[in-house]
Amino acid sequence: MTAESLNTVPVRNHSYDQIPDLTGKYALVTGANQGIGYSTTLGLVSHGAHVTMACLTEAKANDAIEKLHKDVTERYPHSTAAAQIAKGHRLPLDFLLLGLNDLKPLHILINNSGIANEPWRLSADGIESHFAVNHLGHFVFTTALLGRLKESQPSRIVVVSSLTHKFLPSDKFDLSTINDPTVGTSLTRYGRSKLANILFANGLPRRLAGSQVRVNSIHPGAVDTPMFRAAMESLDEETTALFAKVPKESLLTPEDGALTQLYVATSPDVVKSDVRGRYFVPIAQEESLDSEALDMDLQEKLWEYSEKVVKEKTRK
């Protein structure tokens, strides 16, 4: 990866005006209270969707919900959602408080939340933190919701990955070294988790063959968000020098960073062309993946490993 690849001005293949009417659609967005997760939620609810927000705390979700009411009124004053607010109604937003089986119909699942470039640590379940949060968390979340997604089909799953899936530890994608603190850096451990996202998104469609549940992955771009800024502060000297070559003004806003996942989550093109197991980059452009991301054997090994780890941890 080069600074030039991070500094590329994206082609705009999608806009908020192109999001269709989503009335009657139910969506679930993880990490919905800030950054591109918040902008994604804003894009969905302003076009009529009922959005369940999966956030770290109910307080964070409630703060975001209040801000969403203000932003819908200011940014989409002529929308049906704004008209409902003007009449004194609340937007169809809620915090994921109930069990997953208590959810309403689910037409759109956006696996957006994650952590980036954090110092070495293990999760509460004893798994390297990036891999645990960015991959295993969404693996458990998604597989638990597959029944509801099938019941609600046609439905979609969007897995948010990153261009940094090309940054890997020296041993590439060796599952036996996930918990080895001597392998890789904070950036390459993050990259490994982002490759896992794509492998998962490319392997899942085979398990959904014959259904109308479509799964795709995306890279949102280099987006000026709190997570991105915090991550930049924790990089090693060499990688910091790489990102320093990317001028701040070339970073996407959260609103633009959300457009690619909104396209994959809502565009009629996805159904019309039966788009499954594809990878998109800003803004709403399909991009080819390298051989490692397309490796079916590796996809299956990751699935088996993930199932095994989840069973071991939930048995305790």
N, C-alpha and C positions, 0 to 999 in steps of 0.2 A: 504494500500500500504506500502511496506517495501523497505528499501534500497536495499535488495537483488533483488527485482523485477526490480529495475531500473538498477542494475549492472549486469544483465544477458547478456552474450555474445550471440548475435543473430545468428541463423542458416541462412546461406546464400543460399536462394532458388532462387536467381535471380542476374543477373549481367548486366552491360551495354552492353556486347557482345550479350546478349539474346534479346535486344530490336529489334523488326523487322524493316524493311524498312517502313518509314512513309511518303514516297513521296505521295503527293496529300492529306494528312491529315491536317486539320486545328485544332489548339488547342488554348485554352485560359487559361492562368495561372494567378491567382491573387497573388499579392505579389511576382512577378517574378524577382525582381531586387536584392534580397539578400537571403542568407541562403539556405534552401532546395528549395525554389521557384526558385532561380537562377539555382541551380543544376538540377532541374527538366526541366527548359527551355533549359539548355545546352544538356541534354539527348535527348530531343525531337527534337530540331533543328539540332543536329549533325546526326540524323538518318532520316532527310529529311522533317520533319514537318514544316509547316508555323505556327509560334507562335505569338499570340497577347498577349502582356504583360499588365496586369492591375496593375498599380503601383500608388503610391500616387501622383507623379508628372511626367510630361513628361521628365524633366531633369534627374530624377532617372532612368527612362527607357532608355534614350539615353546613359547614362553612362554605364549601364549594357549591352546594345547592342554593344558598342565598345569593352567591355571586352569579350563578347561572341565570337566576331570574332577572338580575340587573343586565347582564350581558345580552340575553335574548332580546330584551326590550330595546337596548341601544343598537345592537348590530343587525337585528332582524325585525325592525319595527313593523313591517307589513306582513309578517308571518302569522299563521294561525296560532302558533304558540304565544306570540306577543299579544294577540287579541284576547287569548284566554287569560293572560296575566292582567290585562287592562280591565277585564270583567271581575277580577278578584279571585280567579282560580289559581291553584298551584300547578306547577309543571309536573308531568308524570315522571318524577325522579324519586328514587329511594336508595337507602343504604342496604347492602347485603347483610342483613341481620339474621334472617331465618336460615334453616338448613337448605342445602342445595336442592333437595327433593321438594321443598316448598315453593320453589320458584314458579312463576307463571310460565306461559309458553316462552320459548327461547329461540329467536330467529337469528340473532347475531351475537357471537361471542368474540370479544377482542382481548387477546392476551397481551396486554400492554405494559404491565408493571415490571419492574426489575431493579437491579443494583448494578453499579459499574465501577470497575477499577478500585475496589476496596482492598485494604490490607488483608493478608492471609488470616482466615479464621474459619472455624467450623460452625455449621448451623446447630441448632438445638438437637437435631437428630444425628449430628456427627458427620455431616457431608460438607465438602468445600462450599463456601457460601454462595459464590456466583452460580455454580452448577445447581445447588439446592434451590435457590430462589428463582433463577431465570429459566431453568428447565424443569426440574422435578416438581416444583410447585405448580406450574402450569400443566404438566403431565397429569398430575393427580386431579387438578381442577377440571381439565378438559375431559378426561376419561370418565369422571363421575357425572358429567353433564351430557354425555353422548346419547343416553336414552331420551332426555328431554329435547335435545336438538333433533333427533330422528322423529320424535312425535310432532315436532313443530315444522318439519321440512315443507318447502325448501328453506334451508338455513345455511349459515356460513360461520366458519371459524377463521379468524385472522391471527396469525402468530407474528408478533413484532420481533424481528431479529435485528441485525446490524451489518453494515459493511465490514465491521471488524471481525466477522466470522472467518475472515482470511488471516487474521492474526492468531496463530496457534502456538502452544508450547513446542519445544524442540522435538518432543516425541509425537507430535501431531495430535491425533485423537485417540489416545490410549486410555481406555476406561479403567485400566488397572492402576493408573497413577492419579486418579481424580483427587485423592486425599493426600498426595505426597507434596508437602510444602516446599520441597527442593526443586520441583518441576514447574517451570514457567514463572511469569511475573503477574502482577495484578491485571495488566492489560491482556496478556495471552490467556489467563484463566477466564477472563470475561469473554474473549474471543471464542474460546472453547464452548462456553455456555451458549453463545449465539449460534455457533455451528450446530449445536444440539437442537436449538429451536428449529432450524431449517430441516435437519434430518427428521425430526418429529413431524413437521408439517408435510414433508414429502412421503413419509411412511404411513401416516394416518389415512390418506385417501384409499389405499389398498384395503384397509379394514372397513371402509365405508362404501366399497364398490356396490353399485346398484341402488344407492340412496341418493337423495337430493341434498346431502350435506357436503358443502364444498369447503375445502381447506386450502389456504394459501399463506405464504409468508411475505414479509416486507422489510425493507430498510427505510426508516423514516427520513434519513438524512442527518447531517450534522446540525442539530437543533439547539438553539440557545435556551436551555431549560436549567432549572436548579440542579438536576442530576448531572447534566453535562458539565456545568461549571464546577461542581464539587469533584467530579471525576478528573477534570484537568489538573486539579490541585494535588492529586495523589499519584500522578504518573512519574515514571523514572525520568532521568535527565534526557536520555536519548529520545524517548517518545514525546516528552514535553517540547523538545526542540522541533519535532515534526509538526505537532499541532500548533506551535507558535507561528508557523508559516501560513496558517489559515487566518486571514483577517476576520475580525469579529463581524464586520458588515456582511460577510459572505455566509454566515450562519443563517439557517432558516428560522423563521419565527415559529413558535409552537403551532400557530394556525396553519402555516404552510406545511409544517412537519406532520400534521395530522391528516393531510389530504390524501396521501397514498393509502393509508389504512381505511379511510372513509370510502375511497374508491372501491377497494377490494370488498369492503363490507356491504356496500349499498348499490353499486352500479349495475344496471340491467345487463351490461356487457358480460358480466361474470356468468350469468345464467345463459345468456344467448350463445356464448361461445363455450359453455361448459368448462370454465377455467378451474382447474384443480391441480394442486401440487406445484404451483408456479411461484415465482419470486419477483417482486416488484420493487422498484427504486423511485425516488422523487423525479417528477411528480406523476405517479400512476403509469410508470413505464415498466413493461416486463423486461427482465434481464436474465440472460443465461447464467447458470451456475457452473462451478468447476466440478471436476469428476468426483472429488471427495464428498461434496454436498449431495451429489446424485447417486452415491454408492448405496445400492439397495442392501448389500450385506451389512454395511455399517449402520444403516437405518434399522435393520432388524436386530443387530447386536445392541444398539442403544435401547430399543424397545424392551428387549429381554432383560437387559441390565436394569432399566428403570422399574419394570414390574417387580423384579427380584428385590431391589432396594426398598421399594414401597411396601412390599409384603413383609420384609424383615422389620422395618421400622414401625409398621402399624400393628405388628404382632405383640410388641412389647407392652 
